[in-house]
Amino acid sequence: MTDDEVPPLPGQPLMASIARHTGGEPLRLASVVFWNVAEAGGLDRLRALARKPQGAADAPPIGRFTCDVGVIAVGERRVFRLRLGKAPLVGASAREATLPAELIARFPREFFADQVAAIRPLAVVVEGEALYIRAFGRGAFDLVVRTLGADRSEIAAGPETIADAVRALVTWPAPEDAIATIVVGPRGTLDPAVQAALADRDYAEVFVRACEQQNADVRRPLILAAHAGPKLLANLVDRAMRAGAPAPRTIVFTATFCAILILGGAAATVLLGTGLVTGAPDARVAALAAFNKFGLIAAVSIFGFASIVAGIALVLRGWRFIDARASERRLFTDGDRTSGEQGAGFGARHDALLALAALRGPALGAAEWRDIATTATADPVFADRLAAGLLAVPAANRNIFLNAAPPGLKAFLIRTLIARKGPAQSPAAYAAVAIWLLCLAIGIVGAVLEPPQAAISTTDWLLMLAGATALPAILLAVAQASHWFRSRKLMRLLSLSPPELGPARVRQD
């Protein structure tokens, strides 16, 4: 764009430059931003070194990082993101990197947008110079962008300034907030704001995708609310349930893979095992026999038994998924018969609290924290399900939730998490891992020390037993080690809490 093409709008050259991309919609502000900061490739680094002037040893490196650069413009109804392309960055680290001054100086003269997205915002969050915009609509994007600050008033605005302008366009709740309102609200009715949002086609698509991604603690009360709620909500939840199910092609391929794995493992076990016992390997597996009997032991135990175990595990996992979806379908059709047609009662309240903890996490209000603390200390089943939900999320998210909880509830939950033991922590599981390690150690030592012999010895049988049970034993050992390390970290987290607080002293304020 040349100077003659820039409309005469004093003090706002950037906004005047992007007017052609907004469809005539008036703009409140526009700011240069960048996103997708990435380490530059080797060729980019060589070019950066070639461009570096002599005697500029202390100058910040140029070209070490690259990014997408463009403009965020806020109109009266929509937010526009205009992408200009890739650009080099100046800075010693990805966090410090920013656009070079010579590139910024060319705005808006060299302004040619190669990609334009017009969206409606759902939420905006500011973290330092970073700006996270969540949006919906055609061409929607959920993006973390970084600003240049407010030092260049003609082409840049501070993150808070942009966020305030974007928040003015946020009229509907985020999908997770809408789900939270639904699960805690009176059954059979919808909040007017949520109902208006769900009636919008674009918002409904985002809501359905959010429902698909929720865990069981959120899906159960949501399905019950849809069962007793308006038809609009029921239709959207029904779409989410159907969209989350595996496609017929996926089911066929999974079943075929499991069948090949199990039948192939069984065939390998019979074929190689027979040759190993008789001492005359089949000619079709002569390549394996060349590795001597230990090669046959490894093939029989690992490929044979372990593949069968893996195939059975896949089948069971698929069956559990199908069974869970069938249970959800029954809830959607019949409701919760144990607590009445409308899902009322003590159990429904528990479901709503678990859903709130999963949806809002550390952003729970004071009253919601009090309800969760009171219910957790009074009902062991609720406490166990809450602990299971915390164990299912990444450790960083779990720690954020625990640190945000009131001190008494934090101490109670940490003790519950430490005390919660699954099948992998049972005495039988520990004994199985110990026996496996013993068989493996004796087999390896015996294979090294005993003289070579063609017949199968006790050492060979121990090695075969260790190989056959390797997969479940390793899985048990990993689960036990993970529980031990997690317990140690939780104990350190507990040591930072007031020592006098515990299950009987949950703070209520």
Phi, psi and omega per residue, in radians:
M1 nan 2.296 3.120
T2 -1.608 2.984 3.141
D3 -1.096 -0.572 -3.122
D4 -1.209 -0.428 -3.097
E5 -1.479 -0.196 -3.128
V6 -1.400 2.083 3.138
P7 -1.048 2.507 -3.100
P8 -1.298 1.627 3.099
L9 -2.237 1.604 -3.002
P10 -0.990 2.342 3.075
G11 1.398 -0.125 -3.102
Q12 -2.367 0.980 -3.113
P13 -1.123 -0.600 -3.120
L14 -1.186 -0.794 3.135
M15 -1.103 -0.650 3.097
A16 -1.155 -0.571 -3.104
S17 -1.245 -0.562 -3.078
I18 -1.648 0.054 -3.111
A19 -1.022 -0.566 -3.105
R20 -1.178 -0.321 -3.077
H21 -1.692 -0.066 -3.022
T22 -1.793 0.078 3.130
G23 1.149 0.499 3.122
G24 1.454 0.029 -3.141
E25 -1.314 2.237 3.134
P26 -1.079 2.532 -3.091
L27 -1.882 2.549 3.041
R28 -1.593 -0.747 3.088
L29 -2.786 2.860 3.049
A30 -2.512 2.537 -3.090
S31 -2.578 2.475 3.044
V32 -1.306 2.315 -3.126
V33 -2.421 2.958 3.047
F34 -2.543 2.754 -3.060
W35 -2.693 3.084 -3.133
N36 0.948 0.894 3.097
V37 -1.193 2.249 -3.083
A38 -2.479 2.711 3.081
E39 -1.167 2.306 -3.131
A40 -1.265 2.663 3.122
G41 -1.321 3.042 -3.092
G42 -1.051 -0.719 -3.131
L43 -1.137 -0.680 3.113
D44 -1.116 -0.652 3.128
R45 -1.151 -0.736 3.117
L46 -1.081 -0.717 3.114
R47 -1.133 -0.651 3.129
A48 -1.137 -0.723 3.113
L49 -1.137 -0.652 3.132
A50 -1.170 -0.551 3.135
R51 -1.398 -0.306 -3.043
K52 -1.185 2.158 -3.104
P53 -1.242 2.803 3.119
Q54 -1.168 2.521 3.105
G55 1.279 0.264 -3.139
A56 -1.860 0.758 -3.083
A57 -1.133 -0.534 -3.101
D58 -1.592 -0.058 -3.121
A59 -1.272 2.570 3.130
P60 -1.115 2.452 -3.098
P61 -1.134 2.442 3.111
I62 -1.949 2.302 3.092
G63 1.639 -0.017 3.105
R64 -1.230 -0.519 3.101
F65 -2.201 2.661 3.060
T66 -2.224 2.915 -3.114
C67 -2.760 2.923 2.884
D68 -1.522 2.341 -3.113
V69 -2.141 2.537 -3.125
G70 -3.015 -2.684 -3.053
V71 -2.349 2.403 2.936
I72 -1.811 2.147 3.120
A73 -2.129 2.359 -3.108
V74 -1.925 2.061 3.121
G75 -1.726 -2.823 -3.132
E76 -1.430 -0.421 -3.123
R77 -2.228 -0.427 -3.025
R78 -2.347 2.891 3.023
V79 -1.950 2.317 -3.110
F80 -1.891 2.319 2.991
R81 -2.031 2.041 -3.129
L82 -1.931 2.136 -3.130
R83 -1.719 2.312 3.131
L84 -1.762 -0.345 -3.128
G85 2.259 -2.893 -3.139
K86 -1.464 2.643 3.130
A87 -2.593 2.620 3.033
P88 -1.350 2.846 -3.140
L89 -2.150 2.739 3.078
V90 -1.950 2.233 3.096
G91 2.661 2.714 -3.102
A92 -1.454 -0.325 3.141
S93 -2.452 2.861 -3.129
A94 -1.116 -0.592 -3.131
R95 -1.226 -0.598 -3.080
E96 -1.569 -0.269 -3.001
A97 -1.118 2.511 3.080
T98 -2.557 3.054 -3.098
L99 -1.282 2.453 3.135
P100 -1.165 2.663 -3.068
A101 -1.083 -0.653 -3.103
E102 -1.159 -0.539 3.087
L103 -1.274 -0.739 3.138
I104 -1.097 -0.608 -3.101
A105 -1.128 -0.348 -3.106
R106 -1.495 -0.113 3.057
F107 -1.391 2.456 -0.086
P108 -1.701 0.305 -3.066
R109 -1.031 -0.824 -3.119
E110 -1.740 1.198 -3.063
F111 -1.998 1.833 3.125
F112 -2.359 1.725 -3.112
A113 -1.283 2.199 3.104
D114 -1.767 -0.044 3.119
Q115 -2.733 2.247 -3.103
V116 -2.226 2.281 3.068
A117 -2.227 2.271 3.101
A118 -2.018 2.033 -3.015
I119 -2.315 2.926 2.999
R120 -1.911 2.306 -3.044
P121 -1.406 2.531 3.011
L122 -1.780 -0.601 -3.126
A123 -2.860 2.774 3.083
V124 -2.517 2.374 -3.120
V125 -2.289 2.428 3.134
V126 -1.943 2.258 3.036
E127 -2.326 1.689 -3.076
G128 1.155 -2.179 3.087
E129 -1.586 -0.005 -3.136
A130 -1.610 2.558 -3.081
L131 -2.309 2.100 3.125
Y132 -1.826 2.082 3.129
I133 -1.985 2.136 3.050
R134 -1.824 2.325 -2.980
A135 -2.502 2.941 3.057
F136 -2.504 2.947 -3.085
G137 1.985 3.078 3.138
R138 -1.178 2.330 -3.058
G139 1.273 0.423 -3.065
A140 -1.181 2.698 3.101
F141 -2.555 2.467 2.951
D142 -1.913 1.977 -2.877
L143 -2.482 2.428 2.958
V144 -1.728 1.991 3.117
V145 -1.953 2.715 3.089
R146 -2.024 2.467 -3.062
T147 -1.770 2.944 3.095
L148 -1.632 0.005 -3.045
G149 1.487 -3.084 -3.070
A150 -1.805 0.229 -3.082
D151 -1.276 -0.385 3.094
R152 -1.971 1.529 -2.954
S153 -1.116 -0.445 -3.080
E154 -1.319 -0.508 -3.065
I155 -2.177 -0.057 -3.047
A156 -2.473 2.587 3.029
A157 -2.280 2.678 3.128
G158 -1.167 2.763 -3.099
P159 -1.063 -0.662 3.133
E160 -1.166 -0.638 3.109
T161 -1.106 -0.782 3.101
I162 -1.122 -0.770 -3.110
A163 -1.071 -0.712 3.126
D164 -1.096 -0.697 3.115
A165 -1.174 -0.667 3.134
V166 -1.223 -0.699 -3.133
R167 -1.052 -0.529 3.125
A168 -1.108 -0.348 3.133
L169 -1.669 -0.122 -3.123
V170 -1.409 1.875 -3.105
T171 -1.932 -0.310 -3.086
W172 -2.095 2.681 -3.118
P173 -1.270 2.711 3.009
A174 -1.074 2.639 -3.099
P175 -0.946 -0.693 3.136
E176 -1.131 -0.663 3.089
D177 -1.179 -0.640 3.087
A178 -1.122 -0.731 3.106
I179 -1.106 -0.731 3.120
A180 -1.073 -0.726 3.113
T181 -1.108 -0.650 -3.117
I182 -1.201 -0.784 -3.021
V183 -1.288 -0.423 -3.140
V184 -1.732 -0.199 -3.100
G185 -1.415 2.998 3.110
P186 -1.071 2.351 -3.141
R187 -1.191 2.479 3.118
G188 1.647 -0.159 -3.141
T189 -2.277 2.823 3.093
L190 -2.205 2.485 3.023
D191 -1.041 2.366 -3.085
P192 -0.983 -0.678 3.139
A193 -1.144 -0.716 3.114
V194 -1.170 -0.708 -3.138
Q195 -1.111 -0.704 3.103
A196 -1.136 -0.667 3.133
A197 -1.173 -0.772 -3.106
L198 -1.141 -0.389 3.131
A199 -1.301 -0.262 3.098
D200 -1.436 2.334 -3.042
R201 -1.138 -0.769 -3.125
D202 -1.146 -0.742 3.119
Y203 -1.140 -0.667 3.137
A204 -1.058 -0.658 3.105
E205 -1.101 -0.753 3.113
V206 -1.139 -0.699 3.136
F207 -1.096 -0.756 3.137
V208 -1.092 -0.763 3.119
R209 -1.110 -0.662 3.110
A210 -1.159 -0.661 3.112
C211 -1.133 -0.668 3.135
E212 -1.064 -0.575 -3.015
Q213 -1.535 -0.071 -3.091
Q214 -1.352 2.688 3.105
N215 -1.458 3.135 -3.024
A216 -1.114 -0.591 -3.131
D217 -1.123 -0.453 3.106
V218 -1.617 -0.676 -3.075
R219 -1.121 -0.670 -3.089
R220 -1.080 -0.977 3.129
P221 -1.133 -0.517 3.102
L222 -1.176 -0.711 3.121
I223 -1.155 -0.713 3.100
L224 -1.116 -0.696 3.096
A225 -1.131 -0.673 3.117
A226 -1.184 -0.596 3.119
H227 -1.074 -0.696 -3.103
A228 -1.713 -0.057 -3.014
G229 -1.636 -3.003 3.133
P230 -1.116 2.801 -3.100
K231 -1.118 -0.557 3.124
L232 -1.033 -0.826 3.123
L233 -1.166 -0.741 -3.130
A234 -1.048 -0.726 -3.140
N235 -1.128 -0.710 -3.124
L236 -1.199 -0.743 3.115
V237 -1.156 -0.646 3.095
D238 -1.101 -0.697 3.077
R239 -1.094 -0.710 -3.141
A240 -1.131 -0.666 3.135
M241 -1.194 -0.706 -3.137
R242 -1.268 -0.633 -3.124
A243 -1.208 -0.501 -3.125
G244 -1.407 -0.185 -3.114
A245 -1.335 2.630 3.111
P246 -1.182 2.513 3.125
A247 -1.258 2.736 3.108
P248 -0.969 -0.666 3.122
R249 -1.084 -0.710 3.120
T250 -1.096 -0.732 3.134
I251 -1.100 -0.773 -3.116
V252 -1.111 -0.818 -3.118
F253 -1.134 -0.676 3.127
T254 -1.139 -0.787 3.129
A255 -1.100 -0.721 3.120
T256 -1.124 -0.756 3.122
F257 -1.067 -0.782 3.131
C258 -1.101 -0.707 -3.135
A259 -1.121 -0.777 3.121
I260 -1.096 -0.723 -3.108
L261 -1.118 -0.818 -3.089
I262 -1.223 -0.848 -3.117
L263 -1.151 -0.694 3.106
G264 -1.142 -0.711 3.097
G265 -1.128 -0.718 3.116
A266 -1.135 -0.741 3.126
A267 -1.092 -0.741 3.123
A268 -1.118 -0.670 3.138
T269 -1.112 -0.814 -3.124
V270 -1.166 -0.810 -3.049
L271 -1.133 -0.917 -3.098
L272 -1.298 -0.632 -3.135
G273 -1.139 -0.681 3.111
T274 -1.106 -0.775 3.113
G275 -1.120 -0.585 -3.137
L276 -1.221 -0.716 -3.114
V277 -1.224 -0.754 -3.096
T278 -1.387 -0.284 -3.115
G279 1.405 0.160 -3.130
A280 -2.259 1.503 -3.115
P281 -1.049 2.547 3.112
D282 -1.107 2.506 -3.106
A283 -1.114 -0.449 -3.132
R284 -1.221 -0.307 3.122
V285 -2.092 0.563 -3.116
A286 -1.116 -0.517 3.137
A287 -1.104 -0.677 3.089
L288 -1.237 -0.644 -3.115
A289 -1.130 -0.440 3.138
A290 -1.104 -0.337 3.112
F291 -1.476 0.253 -3.085
N292 1.133 -3.015 -2.996
K293 -1.164 -0.448 3.128
F294 -1.222 -0.554 3.023
G295 -1.140 -0.692 3.088
L296 -1.168 -0.680 3.104
I297 -1.054 -0.798 3.136
A298 -1.090 -0.738 -3.119
A299 -1.143 -0.765 -3.113
V300 -1.139 -0.858 -3.009
S301 -1.279 -0.882 -3.026
I302 -1.347 -0.942 -3.081
F303 -1.229 -0.665 -3.088
G304 -1.325 -1.211 -3.027
F305 -1.195 -0.782 -3.081
A306 -1.122 -0.651 3.116
S307 -1.169 -0.612 3.078
I308 -1.125 -0.798 3.123
V309 -1.053 -0.766 3.138
A310 -1.095 -0.730 3.117
G311 -1.116 -0.743 3.110
I312 -1.115 -0.692 3.125
A313 -1.086 -0.701 3.100
L314 -1.115 -0.734 3.133
V315 -1.096 -0.777 -3.136
L316 -1.124 -0.682 3.129
R317 -1.118 -0.771 3.086
G318 -1.102 -0.671 3.127
W319 -1.144 -0.695 3.117
R320 -1.118 -0.667 3.105
F321 -1.113 -0.808 -3.136
I322 -1.099 -0.716 3.138
D323 -1.145 -0.679 3.120
A324 -1.126 -0.732 3.117
R325 -1.161 -0.611 3.084
A326 -1.136 -0.687 3.094
S327 -1.122 -0.710 3.100
E328 -1.117 -0.687 3.128
R329 -1.116 -0.678 3.090
R330 -1.152 -0.696 3.074
L331 -1.077 -0.727 -3.107
F332 -1.166 -0.597 -3.088
T333 -1.486 -0.791 -2.996
D334 -1.832 -0.251 -3.051
G335 1.357 -3.018 3.134
D336 -1.646 1.704 -3.060
R337 -1.207 -0.337 -3.127
T338 -1.335 -0.339 -3.111
S339 -2.265 0.437 3.058
G340 1.692 2.822 -3.064
E341 -1.107 -0.563 -3.096
Q342 -1.622 0.077 3.121
G343 1.267 0.349 -3.107
A344 -1.386 2.883 3.083
G345 2.025 -3.109 -3.042
F346 -1.157 -0.665 -3.136
G347 -1.125 -0.671 3.127
A348 -1.120 -0.653 3.118
R349 -1.127 -0.716 3.092
H350 -1.067 -0.781 3.128
D351 -1.037 -0.719 -3.131
A352 -1.136 -0.707 3.137
L353 -1.165 -0.716 3.085
L354 -1.095 -0.702 3.115
A355 -1.134 -0.720 3.109
L356 -1.087 -0.739 3.128
A357 -1.086 -0.654 -3.138
A358 -1.320 -0.596 -3.060
L359 -1.422 -0.795 -3.017
R360 -1.743 -0.380 3.074
G361 0.933 -2.221 -3.098
P362 -1.204 -0.164 -3.131
A363 -1.526 0.215 3.107
L364 -1.087 2.554 3.088
G365 -1.369 2.952 -3.106
A366 -1.057 -0.753 -3.137
A367 -1.137 -0.668 3.130
E368 -1.185 -0.681 3.067
W369 -1.068 -0.716 3.140
R370 -1.108 -0.751 3.128
D371 -1.092 -0.755 -3.136
I372 -1.137 -0.744 -3.140
A373 -1.099 -0.786 -3.133
T374 -1.120 -0.781 -3.111
T375 -1.193 -0.698 -3.117
A376 -1.119 -0.713 -3.133
T377 -1.325 -0.346 -3.107
A378 -1.661 -0.421 -3.032
D379 -2.227 1.894 3.130
P380 -1.085 -0.557 -3.138
V381 -1.152 -0.759 3.106
F382 -1.095 -0.763 3.134
A383 -1.078 -0.686 3.139
D384 -1.170 -0.728 3.125
R385 -1.185 -0.634 3.076
L386 -1.150 -0.710 3.095
A387 -1.123 -0.696 3.105
A388 -1.085 -0.687 3.092
G389 -1.139 -0.656 3.105
L390 -1.191 -0.622 3.122
L391 -1.230 -0.380 -3.098
A392 -1.424 -0.237 -3.115
V393 -1.691 2.821 3.079
P394 -1.008 2.663 -3.065
A395 -1.031 -0.658 -3.130
A396 -1.102 -0.762 3.113
N397 -1.156 -0.644 3.111
R398 -1.103 -0.754 -3.141
N399 -1.149 -0.657 3.098
I400 -1.084 -0.750 3.129
F401 -1.111 -0.813 -3.111
L402 -1.128 -0.706 -3.137
N403 -1.191 -0.467 3.120
A404 -1.445 -0.300 -3.108
A405 -1.249 2.698 3.011
P406 -0.997 2.617 -3.037
P407 -0.934 -0.764 -3.118
G408 -1.122 -0.765 3.121
L409 -1.169 -0.654 3.105
K410 -1.050 -0.825 3.133
A411 -1.109 -0.717 -3.137
F412 -1.105 -0.795 -3.108
L413 -1.174 -0.664 3.117
I414 -1.103 -0.754 3.106
R415 -1.131 -0.635 3.111
T416 -1.168 -0.719 3.126
L417 -1.132 -0.695 3.139
I418 -1.186 -0.696 -3.095
A419 -1.354 -0.319 -3.083
R420 -1.281 2.114 -3.104
K421 -2.173 2.343 3.078
G422 -1.680 -3.010 3.126
P423 -1.022 -0.524 -3.124
A424 -1.215 -0.307 3.135
Q425 -1.761 0.201 3.112
S426 -1.346 2.748 3.105
P427 -0.992 -0.653 3.129
A428 -1.112 -0.668 3.131
A429 -1.178 -0.732 3.105
Y430 -1.109 -0.693 3.124
A431 -1.142 -0.680 3.128
A432 -1.101 -0.751 3.120
V433 -1.139 -0.709 3.133
A434 -1.110 -0.749 3.123
I435 -1.126 -0.705 3.125
W436 -1.087 -0.807 3.114
L437 -1.081 -0.678 3.138
L438 -1.140 -0.817 3.117
C439 -1.069 -0.735 -3.138
L440 -1.123 -0.750 -3.116
A441 -1.165 -0.802 3.141
I442 -1.116 -0.709 -3.140
G443 -1.114 -0.739 -3.135
I444 -1.180 -0.779 3.135
V445 -1.100 -0.751 3.123
G446 -1.126 -0.690 3.124
A447 -1.118 -0.529 3.137
V448 -1.386 -0.661 -2.981
L449 -1.595 -0.641 -3.028
E450 -1.324 2.628 -3.130
P451 -1.200 2.645 3.133
P452 -1.064 2.440 3.088
Q453 -2.661 2.606 -3.089
A454 -1.348 -0.592 -3.096
A455 -1.273 2.811 3.113
I456 -1.388 2.187 3.133
S457 -1.801 3.100 3.086
T458 -1.062 -0.653 3.104
T459 -1.054 -0.717 3.135
D460 -1.108 -0.741 3.122
W461 -1.115 -0.662 3.104
L462 -1.148 -0.709 3.104
L463 -1.133 -0.698 3.112
M464 -1.134 -0.722 3.103
L465 -1.097 -0.750 3.135
A466 -1.134 -0.687 3.122
G467 -1.212 -0.677 -3.127
A468 -1.143 -0.587 -3.109
T469 -1.780 0.247 -3.051
A470 -1.117 -0.800 -3.048
L471 -1.085 -0.958 3.122
P472 -1.131 -0.608 -3.140
A473 -1.162 -0.723 3.116
I474 -1.147 -0.712 3.112
L475 -1.087 -0.750 3.097
L476 -1.103 -0.762 -3.127
A477 -1.094 -0.724 3.118
V478 -1.122 -0.730 3.118
A479 -1.114 -0.704 3.125
Q480 -1.176 -0.731 3.112
A481 -1.143 -0.708 3.117
S482 -1.080 -0.726 3.116
H483 -1.109 -0.696 -3.122
W484 -1.158 -0.825 3.140
F485 -1.144 -0.689 3.120
R486 -1.115 -0.694 3.120
S487 -1.107 -0.690 3.119
R488 -1.109 -0.753 3.137
K489 -1.153 -0.687 3.114
L490 -1.166 -0.612 3.090
M491 -1.117 -0.687 3.084
R492 -1.151 -0.661 3.092
L493 -1.151 -0.631 3.131
L494 -1.200 -0.564 -3.127
S495 -1.158 -0.318 3.105
L496 -1.485 -0.146 3.138
S497 -1.550 2.747 3.061
P498 -1.012 2.205 -3.025
P499 -1.186 -0.382 -3.069
E500 -1.417 -0.143 -3.099
L501 -1.557 2.491 -3.140
G502 -2.812 -2.924 -3.065
P503 -1.029 -0.579 -3.075
A504 -1.513 -0.089 -3.063
R505 -2.234 0.825 3.124
V506 -1.238 2.156 -3.075
R507 -1.226 2.415 -3.054
Q508 -1.873 0.055 -3.073
D509 -1.749 nan nan
